[in-house]
Amino acid sequence: MWLTRLLFNLPLLLVLGCAETPEQPAPLPPTQVDLKIESAPMINPDADSKAAPVLLRVYELREQSSFNGADFFALFDKDQATLAADLVRKQELLIKPGENKAIHIEPAGDTRSLGFFAAFRKLDNAQWRAVAPVVAHQNNMVTLKIKGNTLAADASAEPPPALAVKPAE
C-alpha cells in the first residue's frame, strides 16, 4: 500500500522539486545628483564694482510652486516658513568669485526638484533664483552658473550604468 502511494506521488514530488522560486525584481537604483557650480570671476559686485562672494542656498523641494512664487526677502529671512511642506532639506554654501565646486547629492525619495537661491547684493535686474528638475532613480547632472548677478541652471538625467541599454552586437 505504501509503495503504491510512493509510486503515485513520486512524479508529483519530482515536479515540485524542480519548481523555482520566482525572481524578485531588482531594487530601483538610488536617485543621485551631481551638481557642478561654476562661478565667473565677476560675481555679486559691490558698490565699487568689485567681485564679492555670494551666499548660495540649495533647496531640495517636493514641489516648486511655493519656491517660484516667493519673493527674495521671504526666502532670505524665513525660508522654512515660506517653503513649509515643500521643503525637504537645504544646504548653504559661500561661493567665491571664480570658484568651481562639484557636489554629490543623494536627495530624499520625495525630492522632485532643486531650488537655487543666491543672496546677491544688488537685486535690481538680478536673477537670484533657478530651478532644476530631479528625475527619480536616475543620475541627474546639474550645472549651475553664476555670473554677475545671475543664476542659471542646466539639467539632464540618464539611467545608472547598470540600467543603461546595451547596444546590440
Secondary structure as UniProt FT lines:
FT   HELIX           2..18
FT   STRAND          32..43
FT   TURN            47..48
FT   STRAND          54..61
FT   HELIX           65..69
FT   HELIX           72..83
FT   HELIX           84..86
FT   STRAND          87..95
FT   TURN            97..98
FT   STRAND          100..105
FT   TURN            109..110
FT   STRAND          113..118
FT   TURN            124..125
FT   STRAND          129..133
FT   TURN            136..137
FT   STRAND          139..148
FT   STRAND          150..158
FT   TURN            161..163
//
